[in-house]
Amino acid sequence: MRRVRPIYSDTFKRRRRRYGLIVGVILVLGLLAGGGFWLTHRTTRPSAQKYPVMGVRLDQSDGFQDFASLHSHGVDFAYLKATEGASYFDDDFVSNYHRASGSNVALGVYHFFSFASSPEAQADYFIKQVADRSGQLPIAVQVSAYTTVPTAPKLNASLTTFLQRVEGYYGRTCVIMGSRSMLAKLKPAIGQRSVIVQGSRSESNAKFWEYGSEIRVGDAKYRGMVYVGSKADFTQLVNVNQ
């Protein structure tokens, strides 16, 4: 007769511990992924007490903007897209800039950095199109992984060339806009410059935080931003760049 091998209670305990560990890891990963999605797509602004200065990021896809209405809903600043690469100029940049100039909304402008155009050509195009419409906030350069990202040395060298050319023309230091992972790749080019963090904020040198892409302001949705600092600090920043 075949002998039946006994199954001891500690075998069941080990299995339960193993299954429990697997389930725990899955739950943690799910929470992290869900938390990242919520931080990017959140629909409410962070604490107004901690971040009292609110803003939005705009491009032509947002359509006509009433900046007086935006200000009445708590918007203190707006970053307007100006250029992308060496040949794209946002259709609504000029009209948005002029309308906002008569409101109480402080303005910043930004360039979307291309991996396909030379940094010199991009800088020259930005300067030509923006001219003296550079706003009261630091000029921003958005770097996003819209396609295959160049090697870190090549990307940092190219971005540094663009920054130095634009900063030399305007006499102002730019800020770099991107996700945490992208900003980590750009540390050599960023140097002592400040950044605009998109998504979860943890950068010590963050000047602004873009905390969500579908933030309701009045009757519309925007890419919501906050200034990382007090109202007094923000006022000083605006005055410096007047």
For each residue, the residues with C-beta under 8 A, 3 or more apart:
1:
2:
3:
4:
5:
6:
7: 11 12
8: 11 12
9: 12 13
10: 13 14
11: 7 8 14 15
12: 7 8 9 15 16
13: 9 10 16 17
14: 10 11 17 18
15: 11 12 18 19
16: 12 13 19 20
17: 13 14 20 21
18: 14 15 21 22
19: 15 16 22 23
20: 16 17 23 24
21: 17 18 24 25
22: 18 19 25 26
23: 19 20 26 27
24: 20 21 27 28
25: 21 22 28 29
26: 22 23 29 30
27: 23 24 30 31
28: 24 25 31 32
29: 25 26 32 33
30: 26 27 33 34
31: 27 28 34 35
32: 28 29 35 36
33: 29 30 36 37
34: 30 31 37 38
35: 31 32 38 39 200
36: 32 33 39 40 199 200
37: 33 34 40 41
38: 34 35 41 42
39: 35 36 42 199 200 211 212
40: 36 37 198 199 212 213
41: 37 38 212 213 214
42: 38 39 211 212 214 215
43: 212 214 215 216 221
44: 212 215
45: 48 51 54 211 212 215 224 226
46: 50 51 209 211 226
47: 50 51
48: 45 51 52 54
49: 52
50: 46 47
51: 45 46 47 48 54 209 226 227 228
52: 48 49 230 231
53: 76 77 226 227 229 230 231 234
54: 45 48 51 74 75 76 77 224 225 226 227
55: 75 76 77 78 79 208 224 225 226 227
56: 70 75 78 79 215 217 222 223 224 225
57: 78 79 81 110 210 222 223 225
58: 62 65 78 79 80 81 92 96 222 223
59: 62 80 81 90 92
60: 63 81 90 91 92 93
61:
62: 58 59 65 92 220 222
63: 60 92
64: 92
65: 58 62 70 78 92 96 99 100
66: 69 70 99
67: 70 71 75 78 96 99 100 102 103 105
68: 71 72 103 104
69: 66 72 73 218
70: 56 65 66 67 73 75 78 103 105 217 218
71: 67 68 74 75 76 103 104 105
72: 68 69
73: 69 70 217 218
74: 54 71 217
75: 54 55 56 67 70 71 78 105 217
76: 53 54 55 71 104 105 106 227 234
77: 53 54 55 105 106 107 108 137 225 227 234
78: 55 56 57 58 65 67 70 75 96 100 105 106 107 108
79: 55 56 57 58 107 108 109 110 137 140 225
80: 58 59 90 93 96 97 100 107 108 109 110 135
81: 57 58 59 60 84 90 93 109 110 112
82: 89 90 93 109 110 111 126 129 130 133
83: 88 89 90 111 112 122 125 126 129 130
84: 81 88 90 111 112 114
85: 88 112 114 116 117 122 125
86: 114 117 118 121 122 124 125
87: 117 125
88: 83 84 85 112
89: 82 83 93 129
90: 59 60 80 81 82 83 84 93
91: 60
92: 58 59 60 62 63 64 65 95 96
93: 60 80 81 82 89 90 96 97 109 129 133
94: 97 98 133
95: 92 98 99
96: 58 65 67 78 80 92 93 99 100
97: 80 93 94 100 101 107 109 133 135
98: 94 95 101 102
99: 65 66 67 95 96 102 103
100: 65 67 78 80 96 97 103 105 107
101: 97 98 107
102: 67 98 99
103: 67 68 70 71 99 100
104: 68 71 76
105: 67 70 71 75 76 77 78 100
106: 76 77 78 135 136 137 234 238
107: 77 78 79 80 97 100 101 135 136 137
108: 77 78 79 80 135 136 137 138 139 140
109: 79 80 81 82 93 97 130 133 134 135 139 140
110: 57 79 80 81 82 139 140 141 142 177
111: 82 83 84 122 126 139 140 141 142 162 166
112: 81 83 84 85 88 142 144
113: 122 141 142 143 159 162
114: 84 85 86 117 122
115: 146 147 148 149 150 155 158
116: 85
117: 85 86 87 114 121 122
118: 86 121 122 158
119: 122 123 158 159 161 162 165
120: 123 124 161 162 165
121: 86 117 118 124 125
122: 83 85 86 111 113 114 117 118 119 125 126 162
123: 119 120 126 127 161 162 165 166 169
124: 86 120 121 127 128 165
125: 83 85 86 87 121 122 128 129
126: 82 83 111 122 123 129 130 166
127: 123 124 130 131 165 166 169
128: 124 125 131
129: 82 83 89 93 125 126
130: 82 83 109 126 127 133 134
131: 127 128
132:
133: 82 93 94 97 109 130
134: 109 130 139 170 172
135: 80 97 106 107 108 109 139 241
136: 106 107 108 238 241 242
137: 77 79 106 107 108 140 237 238 241
138: 108 172 173 174 175 194 207 237 241
139: 108 109 110 111 134 135 166 170 172 174 175
140: 79 108 109 110 111 137 174 175 176 177 196
141: 110 111 113 159 162 163 166 174 175 176 177
142: 110 111 112 113 177 178
143: 113 155 159 176 177 178 182 186
144: 112 178 179 182
145: 149 182
146: 115
147: 115
148: 115
149: 115 145 155 185
150: 115 154 155 158
151: 154 155
152: 155 156 185 188
153: 156 157
154: 150 151 157 158
155: 115 143 149 150 151 152 158 159 185 186 189
156: 152 153 159 160 185 186 188 189
157: 153 154 160 161 189
158: 115 118 119 150 154 155 161 162
159: 113 119 141 143 155 156 162 163 176 186 189
160: 156 157 163 164 188 189
161: 119 120 123 157 158 164 165
162: 111 113 119 120 122 123 141 158 159 165 166
163: 141 159 160 166 167 174 189 193
164: 160 161 167 168
165: 119 120 123 124 127 161 162 168 169
166: 111 123 126 127 139 141 162 163 169 170 174
167: 163 164 170 171 172 173 174
168: 164 165 171
169: 123 127 165 166
170: 134 139 166 167
171: 167 168
172: 134 138 139 167 241
173: 138 167 193 194
174: 138 139 140 141 163 166 167 193
175: 138 139 140 141 193 194 195 196 207 208
176: 140 141 143 159 183 186 189 190 193 194 195 196
177: 110 140 141 142 143 195 196 198 210
178: 142 143 144 182 183 186 195 196 197 198
179: 144 182 183 197 198 199
180: 183 184 197 199 200 202 203
181: 184 185
182: 143 144 145 178 179 185 186
183: 176 178 179 180 186 187 190 195 197 203
184: 180 181 187
185: 149 152 155 156 181 182
186: 143 155 156 159 176 178 182 183 189 190
187: 183 184 190 191
188: 152 156 160 191
189: 155 156 157 159 160 163 176 186
190: 176 183 186 187 193 195 205
191: 187 188
192: 205
193: 163 173 174 175 176 190 205
194: 138 173 175 176 205 206 207
195: 175 176 177 178 183 190 203 205 206 207
196: 140 175 176 177 178 206 207 208 209 210 225
197: 178 179 180 183 200 201 202 203 206 208 209 210
198: 40 177 178 179 210
199: 36 39 40 179 180 210 211
200: 35 36 39 180 197
201: 197 206 209 211 228
202: 180 197
203: 180 183 195 197 206
204:
205: 190 192 193 194 195
206: 194 195 196 197 201 203 209 228
207: 138 175 194 195 196 227 228 229
208: 55 175 196 197 225 226 227 228
209: 46 51 196 197 201 206 225 226 228
210: 57 177 196 197 198 199 223 224 225
211: 39 42 45 46 199 201 215 224 225 226
212: 39 40 41 42 43 44 45 215 223 224
213: 40 41 223 224
214: 41 42 43 221
215: 42 43 44 45 56 211 212 221 222 223 224
216: 43 220 221 222
217: 56 70 73 74 75 220 221 222 224
218: 69 70 73
219:
220: 62 216 217
221: 43 214 215 216 217
222: 56 57 58 62 215 216 217
223: 56 57 58 210 212 213 215
224: 45 54 55 56 210 211 212 213 215 217
225: 54 55 56 57 77 79 196 208 209 210 211
226: 45 46 51 53 54 55 208 209 211
227: 51 53 54 55 76 77 207 208 233 234 237
228: 51 201 206 207 208 209
229: 53 207 233 234 237
230: 52 53 233 234
231: 52 53 234 235
232: 235 236
233: 227 229 230 236 237
234: 53 76 77 106 227 229 230 231 237 238
235: 231 232 238 239
236: 232 233 239 240
237: 137 138 227 229 233 234 240 241
238: 106 136 137 234 235 241 242
239: 235 236 242
240: 236 237
241: 135 136 137 138 172 237 238
242: 136 238 239
